[in-house]
């Protein structure tokens, strides 16, 4: 598996930990709308408190660039990881997925072949409904199991890697397998497969 071109939409805990993790072996462009965050990442300083992200940015050789130019980042990407915020309104029992949909629409307009991986927290059934709503067959889902301020650590030592896809679409199944292998390759703790005893 060669070096992939990956764009990450959002540089909060999920996005920045993903970008840092995958930039060990891939060309990663982190996209944000806040200039100060972009500048900090390009200076190899973490805009969020996370010991492992801070250490990796300062000490590791990473192929990581941050930008405000989402269109340029998405245009070149094999995978676009969507780590945009989805604020949950407890009064309305409602997830605001508008930031996720903004990214999906932009990716579809500038790079319709890119595989989009939703890492944002979304309601059950969202991936299927957004695929139907947008007509895109290139959207898969990979839930995150991260703790605040331990996000990169949790990606380096994953308890599990899950990628949800349309099992009837061979191309998407291959893309999901590729994405899972990218995560596995970048992790320190490798997955164990045991035979039946």
Secondary structure, DSSP 8 states (H G I E B T S, - for coil): ----EEEEE--SHHHHHHHHHHTTTSEEEEE-S-HHHHHHHHTT--SS--HHHHHHHHHS---EEEES-HHHHHHT-SEEEE----EEETTTTEEE-HHHHHHHHHHHHH-TTSEEEE-S---TTHHHHHHHHH--S-EEE------TT-HHHHHHT-S----B--TT-HHHHHHHHHHHHHHHHH-SS--------
